[in-house]
Amino acid sequence: MVTFLLRRLLSSALTLLAIVLLSFFLMRLVPGGPFDQERALSPEVRQALEKKYGLNDPMPVQCLRYLGRLATGDLGPSLSQPDRSVNRILAEGLPRSALLGATALFIALLVGGLAGVYAALHHNQAADYAAMGLVMLGVSIPSMVLAPLLVTLFALTLHWLPTSGWGTVGHLVLPATALGLAYAARIARLTRGGMLEVLRQDFIRTARAKGLSEPAIVRRHALRLGLGPLVSYLGPATASILTGSFVIEQIFDIPGMGRHFVNAATSRDYTLALGTVIVYSTLLIVLNLVVDLVHAILDPRIRLE
């Protein structure tokens, strides 16, 4: 297990370095710059700004200087917000995006997990068909379509929840639900498939022959292995939820990481856009590593491999 962890940490560090280098050069190659405004700047002013931020140096020099700052945890100054650093901007937006993503993932796991287990335990019965029908409906409706429907029903018609903004628990309910329900459908399908595969195994039949009750069989034996496919999916699901929150944050006017990334892309703010990419990439790499470790704990066969 220690060798596995060290190997994964090394590969994760190399992956993050490759992402940083690729993102750095791709952003510099995109047409336009951070000082291309509606009102053209004079050549003297533009040259002074580029000198201040080191943008007139050769690109390899800029890259090495940025990596040196990054090694100390400094993401540099924002080019579109000169009075604020990238670290400060992301420190304000990250907790909001993390709370939104964590709540959406909790909703997805709760709704999808319960629906999948229930459908598996009632295989080929009316409850199974009803649950899977709702699952297919959830898969077919993307979050960007579901969000306006929820706003229309619960905010504009029933007046139960606010339409947009941030600051209270009520502001979190609609965006987290819209983001989480689409993934709840996929989780339900994976949970149902994994549970059905385990429930057909010989050791489950042996447990039933020994007189164990169905809830005890599910709790002690089936869930541990039946959730294997779900655990494997949590890494990509977390990535999708984080990137999907970009759209949800725009719809519900949430001042999170998604808004900063969109604003940085439109204003050609190299440092802010790259800082957002680094933070998200680090989160995804760490979460995928945690998923692999949890999967190895749940299924001993992975440790043997």
C-alpha positions as CSV (number, residue, x, y, z in Angstrom):
1,M,0.0,0.0,0.0
2,V,2.9,2.4,0.8
3,T,4.5,1.7,-2.6
4,F,1.2,2.2,-4.3
5,L,0.7,5.6,-2.5
6,L,4.1,6.8,-3.3
7,R,3.8,5.9,-7.0
8,R,0.4,7.7,-7.2
9,L,1.8,10.8,-5.5
10,L,4.7,11.0,-8.0
11,S,2.4,10.5,-11.0
12,S,0.0,13.1,-9.6
13,A,2.8,15.6,-9.2
14,L,4.0,15.1,-12.7
15,T,0.4,15.3,-14.0
16,L,-0.1,18.6,-12.3
17,L,3.2,20.0,-13.6
18,A,2.1,19.0,-17.2
19,I,-1.2,20.7,-16.7
20,V,0.4,23.9,-15.5
21,L,2.9,24.0,-18.4
22,L,0.3,23.2,-21.1
23,S,-2.2,25.7,-19.7
24,F,0.5,28.4,-19.4
25,F,1.6,28.2,-23.0
26,L,-1.9,27.7,-24.4
27,M,-3.1,30.9,-22.7
28,R,-0.3,32.8,-24.1
29,L,-1.0,31.5,-27.6
30,V,-4.6,32.6,-27.6
31,P,-5.2,35.8,-29.7
32,G,-5.6,38.9,-27.7
33,G,-4.1,40.1,-24.5
34,P,-5.1,41.4,-21.0
35,F,-4.8,45.0,-22.1
36,D,-6.9,44.8,-25.3
37,Q,-9.7,47.1,-24.3
38,E,-12.4,48.9,-26.2
39,R,-10.4,52.1,-25.9
40,A,-6.9,51.4,-27.4
41,L,-4.0,52.2,-25.1
42,S,-1.1,54.3,-26.2
43,P,2.1,52.3,-27.1
44,E,3.9,53.9,-24.1
45,V,1.2,52.9,-21.6
46,R,0.9,49.3,-23.1
47,Q,4.7,48.9,-22.9
48,A,4.8,50.1,-19.3
49,L,2.0,47.7,-18.3
50,E,3.7,44.8,-20.0
51,K,7.0,45.6,-18.3
52,K,5.3,45.9,-14.9
53,Y,3.9,42.4,-15.2
54,G,6.8,40.9,-17.1
55,L,4.8,40.2,-20.3
56,N,7.5,41.6,-22.6
57,D,10.0,38.9,-21.5
58,P,10.5,35.7,-23.6
59,M,7.9,33.1,-22.9
60,P,10.3,30.6,-21.4
61,V,11.5,33.2,-18.9
62,Q,7.9,34.1,-18.0
63,C,7.2,30.4,-17.4
64,L,10.2,29.8,-15.2
65,R,9.4,32.9,-13.2
66,Y,5.8,31.7,-12.8
67,L,6.9,28.3,-11.7
68,G,9.2,29.9,-9.1
69,R,6.3,31.8,-7.7
70,L,4.1,28.8,-7.8
71,A,6.6,26.8,-5.7
72,T,6.1,29.3,-2.9
73,G,2.3,29.3,-3.2
74,D,2.1,32.6,-5.0
75,L,-0.3,32.7,-7.9
76,G,0.7,36.2,-8.9
77,P,-1.3,39.4,-9.3
78,S,-4.6,39.6,-11.2
79,L,-4.2,41.5,-14.5
80,S,-7.9,42.5,-14.6
81,Q,-8.1,43.5,-10.9
82,P,-4.7,45.2,-10.2
83,D,-5.5,45.9,-6.5
84,R,-6.1,42.2,-5.7
85,S,-3.9,39.1,-5.9
86,V,-5.1,35.8,-7.5
87,N,-4.7,34.1,-4.1
88,R,-7.1,36.5,-2.5
89,I,-9.7,36.2,-5.3
90,L,-9.6,32.5,-5.3
91,A,-9.6,32.3,-1.5
92,E,-13.0,34.2,-1.6
93,G,-14.5,32.1,-4.3
94,L,-13.3,28.6,-3.5
95,P,-15.3,28.0,-0.3
96,R,-18.5,28.9,-2.1
97,S,-17.8,26.6,-5.0
98,A,-16.7,23.9,-2.7
99,L,-19.8,24.2,-0.6
100,L,-22.0,24.1,-3.7
101,G,-20.2,21.1,-5.1
102,A,-20.1,19.2,-1.8
103,T,-23.8,19.7,-1.3
104,A,-24.6,18.7,-4.8
105,L,-22.5,15.5,-4.4
106,F,-24.3,14.7,-1.1
107,I,-27.7,15.1,-2.8
108,A,-26.5,12.9,-5.7
109,L,-25.2,10.2,-3.4
110,L,-28.2,10.2,-1.1
111,V,-30.9,10.2,-3.8
112,G,-29.0,8.0,-6.3
113,G,-27.6,5.5,-3.7
114,L,-31.0,4.9,-2.1
115,A,-32.8,4.7,-5.4
116,G,-30.2,2.2,-6.8
117,V,-30.3,-0.1,-3.7
118,Y,-34.1,0.0,-3.6
119,A,-34.3,-0.9,-7.3
120,A,-31.8,-3.7,-7.0
121,L,-33.7,-5.2,-4.0
122,H,-36.9,-5.1,-6.1
123,H,-35.4,-6.3,-9.3
124,N,-37.9,-6.8,-12.2
125,Q,-40.8,-5.5,-10.0
126,A,-42.9,-2.4,-10.4
127,A,-40.7,-0.5,-8.0
128,D,-37.6,-1.3,-10.0
129,Y,-39.3,-0.1,-13.3
130,A,-40.6,3.1,-11.6
131,A,-37.2,4.0,-10.1
132,M,-35.3,3.3,-13.4
133,G,-37.9,5.3,-15.3
134,L,-37.2,8.3,-13.1
135,V,-33.5,7.7,-13.5
136,M,-33.7,7.8,-17.3
137,L,-35.6,11.1,-17.0
138,G,-32.9,12.5,-14.8
139,V,-30.2,11.4,-17.2
140,S,-32.0,13.0,-20.1
141,I,-32.4,16.5,-18.5
142,P,-29.1,18.4,-18.1
143,S,-28.6,20.7,-15.1
144,M,-28.7,23.8,-17.2
145,V,-32.2,22.9,-18.3
146,L,-33.3,21.7,-14.8
147,A,-32.2,24.8,-13.1
148,P,-34.6,27.2,-14.8
149,L,-37.4,24.7,-14.2
150,L,-36.7,24.6,-10.5
151,V,-36.5,28.4,-10.3
152,T,-39.8,28.7,-12.1
153,L,-41.5,26.3,-9.8
154,F,-40.0,26.9,-6.3
155,A,-39.0,30.6,-6.6
156,L,-41.3,32.3,-9.1
157,T,-44.5,30.2,-8.6
158,L,-44.4,29.0,-5.0
159,H,-42.1,31.7,-3.6
160,W,-40.4,29.2,-1.3
161,L,-36.8,29.9,-2.2
162,P,-34.8,32.8,-3.7
163,T,-34.1,33.0,-7.4
164,S,-30.4,33.8,-7.2
165,G,-27.7,35.2,-5.0
166,W,-25.7,33.8,-2.1
167,G,-25.6,34.1,1.7
168,T,-28.2,31.9,3.2
169,V,-29.1,28.2,3.2
170,G,-32.1,29.0,0.9
171,H,-29.7,30.3,-1.7
172,L,-27.9,26.9,-1.7
173,V,-30.9,24.6,-2.2
174,L,-31.9,25.2,-5.8
175,P,-28.4,25.3,-7.4
176,A,-27.2,22.3,-5.4
177,T,-30.4,20.3,-6.3
178,A,-30.1,21.2,-10.0
179,L,-26.5,20.2,-10.0
180,G,-26.9,17.0,-8.0
181,L,-30.0,15.4,-9.5
182,A,-28.4,14.8,-12.9
183,Y,-25.6,12.8,-11.2
184,A,-28.0,11.1,-8.8
185,A,-29.5,9.4,-11.9
186,R,-26.1,8.0,-13.0
187,I,-25.3,7.0,-9.4
188,A,-28.6,5.1,-9.2
189,R,-27.8,3.1,-12.3
190,L,-24.3,2.2,-11.1
191,T,-25.5,1.3,-7.6
192,R,-28.3,-0.9,-9.0
193,G,-25.9,-2.7,-11.4
194,G,-23.3,-3.3,-8.7
195,M,-25.8,-4.5,-6.2
196,L,-27.4,-6.9,-8.7
197,E,-24.1,-8.4,-9.6
198,V,-23.2,-9.0,-5.9
199,L,-26.6,-10.3,-4.9
200,R,-26.2,-13.1,-7.5
201,Q,-22.9,-14.3,-6.0
202,D,-22.6,-17.6,-4.2
203,F,-21.7,-16.2,-0.8
204,I,-24.9,-14.2,-0.8
205,R,-26.9,-17.4,-1.3
206,T,-24.8,-19.0,1.4
207,A,-25.7,-16.2,3.8
208,R,-29.4,-16.6,3.0
209,A,-29.1,-20.3,3.6
210,K,-27.7,-19.7,7.0
211,G,-30.8,-17.7,7.9
212,L,-29.5,-14.1,7.8
213,S,-32.2,-11.5,7.2
214,E,-32.2,-9.6,4.0
215,P,-31.3,-6.2,5.7
216,A,-28.4,-7.9,7.4
217,I,-27.2,-9.5,4.1
218,V,-27.3,-6.1,2.4
219,R,-25.7,-4.2,5.2
220,R,-22.9,-6.7,6.0
221,H,-22.1,-8.2,2.6
222,A,-23.7,-6.7,-0.4
223,L,-23.1,-3.0,0.1
224,R,-19.3,-3.3,0.6
225,L,-18.7,-4.9,-2.8
226,G,-21.8,-3.5,-4.6
227,L,-20.7,0.0,-4.2
228,G,-17.4,-0.6,-6.0
229,P,-18.5,0.8,-9.3
230,L,-20.0,3.8,-7.5
231,V,-16.7,4.5,-5.8
232,S,-14.8,4.3,-9.1
233,Y,-17.3,6.8,-10.5
234,L,-16.9,9.4,-7.7
235,G,-13.6,10.7,-9.2
236,P,-15.1,11.6,-12.6
237,A,-18.4,12.6,-11.0
238,T,-16.6,15.1,-8.8
239,A,-14.8,16.5,-11.8
240,S,-18.1,16.9,-13.7
241,I,-19.8,18.5,-10.7
242,L,-17.0,21.0,-10.3
243,T,-16.9,21.9,-14.0
244,G,-20.7,21.8,-14.2
245,S,-20.9,24.4,-11.3
246,F,-19.5,27.0,-13.8
247,V,-22.9,27.1,-15.6
248,I,-24.9,26.8,-12.4
249,E,-23.0,29.6,-10.8
250,Q,-23.7,31.8,-13.7
251,I,-27.5,30.9,-13.7
252,F,-27.9,31.6,-10.0
253,D,-25.4,34.5,-9.8
254,I,-23.1,32.8,-7.3
255,P,-19.8,34.5,-6.7
256,G,-17.7,31.4,-6.8
257,M,-14.8,30.0,-8.8
258,G,-16.9,29.6,-11.9
259,R,-17.6,33.3,-12.2
260,H,-13.9,34.1,-11.7
261,F,-12.8,31.7,-14.4
262,V,-15.4,33.0,-16.9
263,N,-14.4,36.6,-16.2
264,A,-10.7,35.7,-16.5
265,A,-11.2,34.0,-19.8
266,T,-13.2,36.9,-21.3
267,S,-10.7,39.6,-20.0
268,R,-7.6,37.5,-20.9
269,D,-6.5,37.6,-17.3
270,Y,-3.7,35.0,-17.6
271,T,-2.8,34.7,-14.0
272,L,-6.4,34.4,-12.7
273,A,-7.4,31.9,-15.3
274,L,-4.2,29.8,-14.7
275,G,-4.7,30.0,-11.0
276,T,-8.3,28.7,-11.3
277,V,-7.1,25.8,-13.5
278,I,-4.3,24.9,-11.0
279,V,-6.7,24.9,-8.0
280,Y,-9.3,22.8,-9.8
281,S,-6.7,20.4,-11.2
282,T,-5.2,20.0,-7.7
283,L,-8.6,19.2,-6.2
284,L,-9.4,16.7,-8.9
285,I,-6.1,14.9,-8.6
286,V,-6.4,14.7,-4.9
287,L,-10.0,13.5,-5.0
288,N,-9.1,10.8,-7.6
289,L,-6.3,9.6,-5.3
290,V,-8.7,9.4,-2.4
291,V,-11.1,7.5,-4.5
292,D,-8.4,5.0,-5.5
293,L,-7.5,4.5,-1.8
294,V,-11.1,4.0,-0.7
295,H,-11.6,1.5,-3.6
296,A,-8.6,-0.4,-2.5
297,I,-10.0,-0.6,1.1
298,L,-13.4,-1.7,0.0
299,D,-12.1,-4.4,-2.4
300,P,-9.0,-6.3,-1.1
301,R,-8.4,-7.7,-4.6
302,I,-7.2,-4.4,-5.8
303,R,-4.5,-4.4,-3.1
304,L,-3.4,-7.8,-4.2
305,E,-3.0,-6.5,-7.8
